[in-house]
């Protein structure tokens, strides 16, 4: 349903949100997380993740710092970043806009067999992704021990 880019972008961002939440309890929190650490923790190919991270930095979802203690961090609070924000940035477009059956000429005027059903589900999915934040995902990971990789 989601592209690899979107999936990895959400996983990496959620990892950072969870890490930042845990670090806030620490006396000396680490500000930036190396991309290699994220790649290894989530089993995401490093070079692919670097490209995704670069896009997230370019669109100000993440910030980066180059130094011996460098890496990436969320650019704003996790509670203000929705999963939809990340999907749009990672894929470069609004999700769930194409015809479910892949027909090029499907529209409200010339609907396919799944058009009406897909319109309802598309709206529901968009609402779910727009109302779920990185803070939500991170807290579920923390309180329920749910894994993301």
N, C-alpha and C positions, 0 to 999 in steps of 0.2 A: 504494500500500500504506500509506504514512504520510500523514497530513494535511499540508497546507501549514504549519500552525502547528508541528508536530513537526519537519518538515524544516528550516524556517527556524531553529527553536530549536537544533537540532543544529548547523547550519551556523554560526550566530552564536557558540555556545559553543565550537565547535572552533576558530573564528577566534581567539577570546580565548585559548584554551589554547595555540595555536601562537604567538601574539604574545607571551604571557607566557614561553613557553619560549625564544623568541629574545631577548626583553628581558632575561632572566636572564643572558645573556652580555654585556649592555651595562653600562657603568660607571654610567650613570644611567637605570635602566629607568623607563618610563612605567607608572604604576600603573593608571590608568583609561583606557579607550578610549571616545571619543565614539560614540554610537549612529549618528550620521550617517556616520562613517568605516566602520563595519561595513556599514551599508546600501549605501554606494557600492561598497565592496570586493566585496561578495557579490551586488550587484544585487538587493537585497530592498527592496520598497517601504517607505520610511522610517516612515510612520505605522503600518503593520501591524507592522513590527519593534518599534516603540516599545511597542505593546500586548503583544507576546510577551515582550519584555525585562521589562516591568512584572510579568508573571506569574512569570518566572524569579527576579526579585528578591524578590517576595512569598514565594516558596517556598524562598528562601535557596540557590538554585543560583548566582545572581549577587548582587553587591552594587553599589550605585550611590553616586555622590557628585555633588552639584550644586555647581559652581563653574566658574571659567574653565578649570580643568584637570580638570574632572569627566568623568564617563562611567560605564562599567560595567567590572567585573572579575569573575573567578571568585571565589566566596566561600570555596572550599576547594580543595585541590590537585586538579588535573585527573585524577589517578590514582584519586581516590575518587568520581568522578562517572560513573555509567554512562549509556549512551545510553538505557536503559530509564527511568532516573530522569527524564531530560529529556522523554521521550515522555509519561510519565504526568503530569508537571506541565503540559506544553504542551497536552495534550488533555483533562486533567482526569479521565482514566479509564485503566484498564488496557487496553493495546492487544490486538487480535486476539481479542476475546471474542465478537464477533458471528458469526452463521452466515455462512459463506463465500458462500452463495447468497442471503443476506438474508432468510431465513425467520424470522419472529417466534417460532414455536412449536418451533423446532429445539432439541433437548436430547439428553442421553444416553438419556432414556426414549423420545423421539420423534425419532430422528435423520433428517437429510436424506441425500441420496445422497452428499454429500461429507463428512459429519460425522467419520467415523473418520480419513480421510486428513487432513482439516484439523486435527484434534486433534493428530496427530503433528507436522505442520508448524508449528502454533501453538506447541507446546512447544519445537521447535527454534529458531524465531525468537525466542521469549522468552529462551532461553538465550544466543543470540548477542548480543542487545541488552543483556542484563544483565551479560554478561562482557566487553563492549567498553567501554572507558572513553574519556573525552575525551583523556587522555594517549596512548592507542593511536592515535586518529585524528590527533592533532596530530603525533605522531612519524612516522606514515606520510606525512603531508603534507610534513613537513620532509625526511625521508630519501629519499623517492621523488619528491618534487615533484608529488604528486598534487593536483589541484585539487578544491575543494569547491563552486565556483560557476562 
